[in-house]
Amino acid sequence: MLTGQALLYFIYMLAAASVILAGEALYLSFAGRRSRLGVVNRRLKLLAGDAPAEQTLQGLLRERGLTNSGDFLFALIWLNRLYTQSGTTGNPLTFAAMFLLSGLGLALVLFLLLGFSAPVALIIFVIVGFVLPLLVLRRARNKRIQKFAKQLPDALDMIVRSLRAGHPTSVAIGLVAREMPDPLGTEFGIVSDEITFGLSMEQAVRKLSQRVGFEGLHLLSVSLSIQAKTGGNLTEILSNLSSVLRERQKLRLKIRALSAEGRVSAWIISLFPLFMFLILQLIAPSYYGAVWHDALIVPIFTIFGTWALLGDFIMYRMVNFDF
C-alpha cells in the first residue's frame, strides 16, 4: 500500500515538474523571440547568417525592385518607385502576376459559371488585376512613410549625440542602422553600406530619399548637400531638422484630430444610401416594384452614381490637407 502511494506521489511530482519545465521553455522561447524582434532589423538578420555585407546589400536592393547600384529596375519609373517605397519585398513580376492571375480567374468564374456578361467580367478583371495592386501599394507606401516619419527624429537625435561624442558621420549612421528597427534601421543600414562601398554621403542619402519617398529625407539630403559645399555645424543642422520634423509631426496629428469629424461624416454620408438600399432589398424586396425593368434605370443610376462619387471626392479633398 505504501509502495503504491509513494509511486502515485512520484508520478504527481514528475507531472508537476514537466508542466513547470514546459512553461519555462515556452517563456524563454517567447522572450528570446521578442527580444530578437525588438532589437534586430531585417538587414541585421541577413548579416547574422554570415553572408558578406556586399551580397546582403545587393539582396536588399534586388528584393525592393532596384539594381545592384541602387537604380530603378525597369523603365516605368513611377511604378518602380511606388513598388520600392511601399516596402514590398520579392520579385515585382511575381507580385504583378499574382494579381493578374487572380483577376483573370475571378473574371472567368463570373463569366463561365455565374453567367455574368462579358463587359462586367472584363471590368472585374481590370479592377482586380490592375487597380487593386496599385491601391495596395499606395496604402502600404503611406503606412510605411508614416512609420518612417515617427522614427526619423529619434534617428537624427541619435546621430547628433554620436557626433557630439566625437564619432564620424559614417559611424553615427551605422549606429542608427544597428539600433533602430525597421523600416528605418534597414534603410539606414543600406546607406551605411553604400558609403562603405564608395558612395558619397549626399548620394547615399539622395538614394534613401528616393527609396522611401518621405519629404523629411529630402530636407536631410538638401541639408547635407549644403553643409558639404559651404561648411557649417552639421550637429546643429541635424538637431534643428529633428526639431522641425517633430513639430511637423505634431501639427499633422493635430490636423487629423480636428478633421476627424469631417472624415467620419463623409464616410456616413457616402455609405448611408448603400446601407439603406441593402436593408430595403432584404426586408422588402418588392419595394421598388417593376422599376428595375424600366429603360431609364441604367442611365439614372449612372448619372446619380457619378454625381455621388464626385461628392465623395470633394468631401475627401475637404478633410485631407497638404502642408
C-alpha positions in Angstrom: 0.0 0.0 0.0 2.8 2.4 0.9 4.7 1.5 -2.3 1.6 2.3 -4.4 1.1 5.6 -2.6 4.7 6.5 -3.0 4.6 5.7 -6.7 1.5 7.9 -7.0 3.3 10.8 -5.3 6.3 10.3 -7.6 4.0 10.4 -10.7 2.5 13.7 -9.4 5.9 15.2 -8.9 7.0 14.2 -12.4 3.8 15.7 -13.9 4.3 18.9 -11.9 8.0 19.2 -12.9 7.1 18.5 -16.6 4.5 21.3 -16.5 7.0 23.7 -14.9 9.8 22.9 -17.3 7.4 23.1 -20.3 6.2 26.5 -19.1 9.7 27.8 -18.6 10.8 26.5 -22.1 7.8 28.3 -23.7 8.6 31.5 -21.7 12.3 31.5 -22.6 11.5 30.8 -26.3 8.9 33.6 -26.4 11.0 36.1 -24.5 14.0 35.3 -26.8 12.0 35.8 -29.9 10.5 39.1 -28.6 14.0 40.4 -27.7 15.2 39.5 -31.2 12.3 41.1 -32.9 12.7 44.2 -30.7 16.4 44.9 -31.4 17.2 43.3 -34.8 16.0 44.6 -38.1 15.9 42.7 -41.4 19.4 43.8 -42.5 21.0 42.6 -39.3 19.1 39.3 -39.6 20.6 38.7 -43.0 24.1 39.7 -41.8 23.7 37.3 -38.9 23.6 34.5 -41.4 27.4 35.0 -42.2 26.6 36.5 -45.6 29.1 39.1 -46.9 28.0 42.7 -46.5 28.1 43.4 -50.2 26.0 40.4 -51.0 23.5 41.4 -48.3 23.3 44.9 -49.7 22.7 43.6 -53.3 20.0 41.2 -52.0 18.2 44.0 -50.1 18.2 46.2 -53.2 17.0 43.5 -55.6 14.1 42.5 -53.4 12.9 46.1 -53.5 12.9 46.3 -57.3 16.3 48.0 -57.6 19.5 47.1 -59.4 22.8 46.4 -57.5 23.8 50.1 -57.9 20.5 51.3 -56.3 18.9 52.5 -59.5 15.3 51.6 -60.5 15.0 48.2 -62.2 12.5 48.8 -65.1 11.5 51.7 -67.3 8.3 52.7 -65.6 10.0 54.8 -63.0 6.8 55.9 -61.3 5.6 52.3 -60.9 9.0 51.1 -59.8 9.2 53.9 -57.3 5.8 53.1 -55.9 6.8 49.4 -55.5 10.1 50.4 -53.8 8.5 52.9 -51.5 5.8 50.5 -50.4 8.5 48.3 -48.8 7.1 45.2 -50.5 9.8 42.5 -50.8 10.1 39.9 -53.5 10.1 39.9 -57.3 7.9 42.7 -58.7 6.9 40.5 -61.6 5.7 37.8 -59.2 3.7 40.5 -57.3 2.0 41.7 -60.6 1.4 38.1 -61.8 -0.4 37.2 -58.6 -3.0 40.0 -59.1 -3.3 39.4 -62.8 -4.0 35.7 -62.4 -6.4 36.3 -59.5 -8.3 38.8 -61.7 -8.4 36.5 -64.6 -9.6 33.6 -62.5 -12.3 35.6 -60.9 -13.5 37.0 -64.3 -13.6 33.5 -65.8 -15.6 32.2 -62.8 -18.1 35.1 -63.1 -18.4 34.7 -66.9 -18.5 31.0 -67.3 -20.0 29.7 -64.1 -22.2 32.5 -62.7 -23.4 33.8 -66.1 -22.2 37.4 -65.8 -21.9 39.4 -69.0 -18.5 39.8 -70.8 -18.2 43.6 -70.1 -18.8 43.1 -66.3 -16.3 40.2 -66.2 -13.8 42.5 -68.1 -14.3 45.3 -65.6 -13.8 42.9 -62.7 -10.5 41.7 -64.3 -9.3 45.3 -64.8 -10.1 46.2 -61.2 -8.5 43.2 -59.6 -5.6 42.8 -62.0 -4.6 46.5 -62.4 -6.4 48.8 -60.0 -6.2 46.7 -56.8 -2.4 46.2 -56.8 -1.9 50.0 -57.2 -4.2 50.6 -54.3 -2.4 48.0 -52.2 1.0 49.5 -53.0 -0.3 53.1 -52.3 -1.7 52.1 -48.9 1.5 50.2 -48.0 3.6 53.2 -49.0 1.6 55.6 -46.9 1.7 53.4 -43.8 5.5 52.9 -44.3 6.1 56.6 -44.7 4.1 57.4 -41.6 6.1 54.9 -39.6 9.4 56.2 -41.0 8.3 59.8 -40.1 7.9 58.8 -36.5 11.3 57.1 -36.3 13.4 59.8 -38.2 13.6 62.4 -35.4 14.8 59.8 -32.9 17.4 58.6 -35.5 18.6 62.2 -36.1 18.9 62.7 -32.3 21.0 59.5 -32.1 23.2 60.8 -34.9 23.6 64.2 -33.2 24.6 62.5 -29.9 27.1 60.3 -31.7 28.6 63.3 -33.5 28.9 65.2 -30.2 30.7 62.2 -28.7 33.4 62.6 -31.5 32.3 59.9 -33.9 32.5 60.4 -37.7 29.2 60.7 -39.6 29.5 57.3 -41.2 29.9 55.7 -37.7 26.9 57.6 -36.4 24.7 56.3 -39.4 26.0 52.8 -38.7 24.9 53.1 -35.1 21.4 54.1 -36.2 21.4 51.1 -38.5 22.2 48.8 -35.6 19.9 50.2 -33.0 16.7 51.2 -34.9 14.0 48.7 -36.0 12.5 48.6 -39.5 11.8 50.4 -41.7 14.4 53.0 -40.7 17.0 50.5 -39.5 17.4 48.6 -42.7 17.2 51.8 -44.8 20.0 53.5 -42.9 21.9 50.2 -43.0 21.8 50.4 -46.8 23.1 54.0 -46.6 25.9 52.9 -44.3 26.9 50.0 -46.7 26.7 52.3 -49.7 29.0 54.8 -48.0 31.4 51.9 -47.1 31.5 50.7 -50.7 32.4 54.1 -52.2 29.3 56.3 -52.5 29.4 59.8 -51.0 27.1 60.7 -48.2 25.0 63.1 -50.3 24.5 60.5 -53.0 23.6 57.8 -50.4 21.0 60.0 -48.7 19.6 61.1 -52.0 19.0 57.4 -52.9 17.5 56.9 -49.5 15.0 59.7 -50.2 14.0 58.1 -53.5 13.6 54.7 -51.8 11.4 55.9 -49.0 9.5 58.9 -50.5 9.4 60.9 -47.3 9.7 64.6 -47.7 11.7 64.9 -44.5 14.5 62.9 -46.1 14.6 65.4 -48.9 15.2 68.1 -46.3 18.0 65.9 -44.9 19.5 65.4 -48.3 19.5 69.1 -49.1 20.9 70.0 -45.6 23.8 67.5 -46.1 24.5 68.8 -49.6 24.6 72.4 -48.5 26.8 71.6 -45.5 29.2 69.6 -47.7 29.6 72.5 -50.1 29.5 75.6 -47.8 30.5 74.1 -44.5 28.8 74.7 -41.1 28.0 72.9 -37.9 26.4 69.5 -39.0 25.4 68.7 -35.5 23.4 71.9 -35.2 21.8 71.4 -38.6 20.6 67.9 -37.8 19.4 69.0 -34.4 17.3 71.8 -35.9 16.0 69.4 -38.6 14.9 66.9 -35.9 13.0 69.7 -34.1 11.3 70.8 -37.3 10.3 67.2 -38.1 8.8 66.7 -34.6 6.8 69.9 -34.9 5.5 69.0 -38.3 4.5 65.6 -36.9 2.7 67.2 -34.1 0.9 69.6 -36.5 -0.1 66.7 -38.7 -1.6 64.8 -35.8 -3.4 67.9 -34.6 -4.9 68.5 -38.1 -6.0 64.8 -38.3 -7.7 65.2 -34.9 -9.5 68.4 -35.9 -10.6 66.9 -39.2 -11.7 63.5 -37.8 -15.4 64.6 -37.5 -15.4 65.6 -41.2 -13.9 62.3 -42.2 -16.5 60.3 -40.2 -19.3 62.4 -41.6 -18.0 61.8 -45.2 -18.0 58.1 -44.6 -21.5 58.1 -43.1 -22.9 60.3 -45.9 -21.2 58.1 -48.6 -22.3 54.7 -47.2 -25.7 55.5 -45.8 -27.6 55.3 -49.2 -25.9 51.9 -50.0 -26.8 50.7 -46.5 -30.4 51.7 -46.8 -30.6 50.1 -50.3 -29.4 46.8 -48.9 -31.8 46.9 -45.9 -34.7 47.6 -48.2 -33.7 44.7 -50.5 -33.6 42.4 -47.5 -36.8 43.3 -45.7 -38.9 44.4 -48.7 -37.6 43.0 -52.0 -40.7 44.3 -53.8 -40.4 47.8 -52.5 -39.2 49.2 -55.9 -41.7 47.3 -57.9 -41.2 47.0 -61.6 -38.8 49.9 -61.8 -35.8 47.7 -62.4 -37.2 46.8 -65.9 -37.5 50.4 -66.9 -35.2 51.5 -69.7 -34.2 54.7 -67.8 -32.9 52.8 -64.8 -29.3 52.3 -66.1 -28.8 56.0 -67.2 -30.3 57.3 -64.0 -28.1 55.0 -61.8 -25.0 56.0 -63.9 -25.7 59.7 -63.6 -26.5 59.7 -59.9 -23.7 57.3 -59.1 -21.2 59.6 -60.9 -22.7 62.5 -59.0 -22.3 60.7 -55.7 -18.7 59.8 -56.5 -18.0 63.4 -57.3 -19.4 64.5 -54.0 -17.3 61.9 -52.2 -14.2 63.2 -53.9 -15.0 66.8 -52.9 -15.5 65.7 -49.3 -12.3 63.7 -49.4 -10.4 66.8 -50.6 -12.0 68.9 -47.9 -10.8 66.8 -45.0 -7.3 65.9 -46.3 -4.8 68.6 -46.2 -1.4 69.0 -47.9 1.1 71.1 -46.0 
